[in-house]
Amino acid sequence: MSSMGNVYAGIPVDLPSELMETLLETKEFRVERIVSRGHASPVGFWYDQDESEWVLVLRGRARLLFEGDDQPMEMGPGDFVDIPSHRKHRVEWTSPEEATVWLAIHYC
């Protein structure tokens, strides 16, 4: 069975917290849409994931910081990064003026 959707559909105007939605999941990988508007990781929090993650900014702007780096990575539309499992990282900033739409693929 085929299914169709739109990655930009249904984005709420009010986003009290970051929105994460699974678009597709198999035994090998998971595809998520993440929507941020002015969101960042809590102070002192680092993602430390068991899975690797490939993430693409489709719209908006963000800053992603990896543990041990001095400066965050500036990301905009079309920018992507492959994050190996257990590579600690955090979202330092996302644009408060517009929704930042990410496409994330989690894999082993």
Secondary structure, 3 states (H helix, E strand, C coil): CCCCCCCCCCCCCCCCCCEEEEEEECCCEEEEEEEECCCCCCCCCCECCCCEEEEEEEECCEEEEECCCCCCEEECCCCEEEECCCCCEEEEEECCCCCEEEEEEEEC
